[in-house]
Amino acid sequence: MRFSVDAIIFDFDGVLVESNNIRTEGFRSLLTGRGYPEEAVEQLVAFHENNGGLSRYYKLRYLHEKILNEQITEDGLNSLCNEFSMIVKQAVTDAPWVKGAHEFLKENFSAFRLFIASGSDQNELRDICRLREIDRFVKDILGSPVDKKTNVNTLLSRYSLSPDTTLFVGDSVNDLEAAEAANLKFIARHSENCGEWCKDLTVIKDFTELNSHINKA
């Protein structure tokens, strides 16, 4: 299928950068280091892998409230999230690009309006994008703790984007749900997160295939 678009919203981890496994191991390292029960850690990791587009804030609250059946304070949650950032930030900064992603950004940022809407912490993500010089190519970078559906709607409103000509490229069911809620076109990148939910969608293995599915609206 070919889409006519003038704006593209990208997820970050597993879409632009091969960093999904870094996040997964980051959760293991964080929680094991803090002495959480092994069974609870693995349940959280499984939840994380099935919900790649959700924020760390949501996932760590889920760990406490749904897996451990206990409450966590905002201070406690923020402490966990900050420690998680310290564990993963440099590794994500150094992670390899998804094949063709860097070239696509460089070659197409003048033709399309490009954006990032991620479940990653917004301040951390903006730092990473600055260090990787991704911020040169995208008009805005939004992340957590605001949820992805809200961030997508913010981009549509802030930049007067038409849903009819805006594409979301993601690799998780949460990305798909955010795109569907805003009536956007959607292409799935076949990362570790692409399971049954993406079998009937347009799927690309990497960015070497993206141009064959889009043209300028």
C-alpha positions as CSV (number, residue, x, y, z in Angstrom):
1,M,0.0,0.0,0.0
2,R,1.2,3.5,-0.8
3,F,0.3,6.6,1.3
4,S,0.2,10.2,0.3
5,V,1.5,12.2,3.3
6,D,3.1,15.6,4.2
7,A,3.9,14.8,7.8
8,I,5.4,11.8,9.6
9,I,5.4,11.0,13.3
10,F,7.9,8.5,14.4
11,D,8.1,6.4,17.6
12,F,11.8,6.3,18.7
13,D,12.9,3.0,20.3
14,G,12.8,0.2,17.7
15,V,11.8,2.6,14.9
16,L,14.6,5.1,14.5
17,V,17.2,3.4,16.8
18,E,17.7,-0.2,17.8
19,S,17.2,0.3,21.5
20,N,14.3,-1.9,22.5
21,N,16.6,-4.4,24.2
22,I,18.5,-1.7,26.0
23,R,15.2,-0.6,27.6
24,T,14.3,-4.2,28.5
25,E,17.6,-4.9,30.2
26,G,17.4,-1.5,31.9
27,F,14.2,-2.6,33.7
28,R,15.8,-5.8,34.7
29,S,18.9,-4.0,36.0
30,L,16.9,-1.4,37.8
31,L,14.6,-3.7,39.6
32,T,17.0,-6.5,40.4
33,G,19.4,-3.9,41.8
34,R,16.6,-2.6,44.0
35,G,15.9,-6.1,45.3
36,Y,12.5,-6.6,43.7
37,P,11.3,-10.3,43.6
38,E,12.5,-12.1,40.5
39,E,9.0,-13.2,39.5
40,A,7.7,-9.7,39.7
41,V,10.6,-8.4,37.6
42,E,9.9,-10.9,34.9
43,Q,6.2,-10.1,34.9
44,L,7.1,-6.4,34.4
45,V,9.5,-7.2,31.7
46,A,6.9,-9.3,29.9
47,F,4.4,-6.4,30.3
48,H,7.0,-4.0,28.9
49,E,7.7,-6.1,25.9
50,N,4.0,-6.4,25.1
51,N,3.5,-2.6,25.5
52,G,6.5,-1.0,24.1
53,G,4.8,2.3,23.5
54,L,3.8,2.9,27.1
55,S,5.9,5.1,29.4
56,R,8.2,3.9,32.2
57,Y,6.0,5.9,34.5
58,Y,3.0,3.8,33.5
59,K,5.0,0.5,33.6
60,L,6.5,1.1,37.0
61,R,3.2,2.1,38.5
62,Y,1.7,-1.0,36.9
63,L,4.4,-3.1,38.6
64,H,3.5,-1.8,42.0
65,E,-0.3,-1.6,41.7
66,K,-1.1,-4.6,39.6
67,I,1.8,-7.0,40.1
68,L,2.8,-6.3,43.7
69,N,-0.6,-5.0,44.8
70,E,0.9,-2.0,46.6
71,Q,0.9,1.8,46.2
72,I,3.9,3.8,45.2
73,T,4.3,7.5,46.0
74,E,5.0,10.1,43.3
75,D,8.5,10.6,44.8
76,G,9.2,6.9,44.8
77,L,8.0,6.6,41.2
78,N,10.1,9.6,40.1
79,S,13.1,8.1,41.8
80,L,12.8,4.8,40.0
81,C,12.3,6.6,36.7
82,N,15.4,8.8,37.2
83,E,17.5,5.8,38.1
84,F,16.2,4.0,35.0
85,S,17.3,7.0,32.9
86,M,20.8,6.9,34.3
87,I,21.0,3.2,33.5
88,V,19.9,3.4,29.8
89,K,20.6,6.9,28.5
90,Q,24.2,6.5,27.4
91,A,23.5,3.1,25.8
92,V,20.5,4.5,23.8
93,T,22.6,7.5,22.8
94,D,25.2,5.0,21.4
95,A,22.8,2.4,20.0
96,P,22.9,1.7,16.2
97,W,20.4,3.3,13.9
98,V,17.6,1.2,12.4
99,K,19.0,0.6,8.9
100,G,18.3,3.5,6.7
101,A,16.7,5.7,9.4
102,H,19.5,8.3,9.5
103,E,19.7,8.6,5.8
104,F,15.9,8.9,5.5
105,L,15.8,11.8,8.0
106,K,18.7,13.6,6.3
107,E,17.2,13.2,2.8
108,N,13.5,13.9,3.6
109,F,13.3,16.5,6.4
110,S,12.7,19.2,3.8
111,A,10.1,17.3,1.9
112,F,8.0,16.1,4.9
113,R,7.3,17.6,8.3
114,L,8.9,15.1,10.7
115,F,8.1,14.6,14.4
116,I,8.8,12.1,17.3
117,A,6.2,10.9,19.7
118,S,7.6,8.4,22.1
119,G,6.9,6.6,25.4
120,S,10.4,7.5,26.5
121,D,10.9,10.3,29.1
122,Q,10.7,13.6,27.2
123,N,13.7,15.4,28.7
124,E,15.9,12.3,28.3
125,L,14.7,11.7,24.8
126,R,15.4,15.3,23.8
127,D,18.9,15.1,25.2
128,I,19.5,11.9,23.2
129,C,18.2,13.4,20.0
130,R,20.4,16.4,20.5
131,L,23.5,14.2,21.1
132,R,22.6,12.1,18.0
133,E,21.8,15.3,16.0
134,I,18.3,14.0,15.3
135,D,16.8,17.3,16.5
136,R,18.2,18.9,13.3
137,F,15.7,17.0,11.2
138,V,12.5,16.9,13.3
139,K,10.2,19.8,14.2
140,D,9.2,18.6,17.7
141,I,10.0,15.7,20.1
142,L,7.3,14.7,22.6
143,G,7.5,12.0,25.3
144,S,6.4,10.9,28.7
145,P,5.0,11.3,31.3
146,V,2.3,12.6,28.9
147,D,0.7,9.6,27.2
148,K,1.3,9.0,23.5
149,K,-2.3,9.6,22.4
150,T,-2.3,13.0,24.0
151,N,1.1,13.8,22.5
152,V,-0.1,12.9,19.0
153,N,-3.1,15.1,19.4
154,T,-0.8,17.9,20.6
155,L,1.3,17.6,17.4
156,L,-1.8,17.7,15.2
157,S,-3.1,20.8,16.9
158,R,0.2,22.6,17.4
159,Y,1.3,22.2,13.8
160,S,-2.2,22.2,12.1
161,L,-1.5,18.7,10.7
162,S,-4.3,17.0,8.7
163,P,-5.0,13.4,9.8
164,D,-5.6,12.5,6.2
165,T,-2.0,13.3,5.2
166,T,-0.2,12.4,8.5
167,L,1.6,9.0,8.9
168,F,2.6,7.4,12.1
169,V,5.5,4.9,12.0
170,G,5.6,2.7,15.1
171,D,6.5,-0.7,16.3
172,S,4.0,-1.4,19.1
173,V,0.3,-2.0,19.6
174,N,0.3,1.2,21.7
175,D,1.6,3.1,18.7
176,L,-1.1,1.7,16.5
177,E,-3.8,2.6,19.1
178,A,-2.5,6.2,19.2
179,A,-2.6,6.5,15.4
180,E,-6.1,5.0,15.2
181,A,-7.4,7.3,17.9
182,A,-6.3,10.3,15.8
183,N,-7.3,8.7,12.5
184,L,-3.8,8.6,11.1
185,K,-2.2,6.4,8.5
186,F,0.1,3.8,10.1
187,I,3.1,1.7,9.0
188,A,4.6,-0.8,11.4
189,R,8.3,-1.3,11.7
190,H,9.1,-5.0,12.2
191,S,11.0,-4.8,15.5
192,E,10.9,-7.3,18.4
193,N,7.5,-5.8,19.3
194,C,5.8,-6.6,16.1
195,G,3.6,-9.6,16.8
196,E,0.1,-10.7,15.9
197,W,-1.2,-7.1,16.2
198,C,0.6,-6.0,13.0
199,K,-0.1,-9.0,10.7
200,D,-2.7,-7.2,8.7
201,L,-0.8,-3.9,8.5
202,T,1.7,-2.4,6.1
203,V,5.0,-3.5,7.6
204,I,8.6,-2.5,6.8
205,K,11.7,-4.3,7.9
206,D,13.6,-1.0,8.1
207,F,13.8,2.4,6.4
208,T,15.2,1.0,3.2
209,E,11.6,0.1,2.5
210,L,9.8,3.2,3.6
211,N,10.0,5.3,0.5
212,S,8.3,2.6,-1.5
213,H,5.2,3.1,0.6
214,I,4.9,6.9,0.7
215,N,4.7,9.9,-1.6
216,K,4.4,13.6,-1.1
217,A,0.8,14.7,-0.7
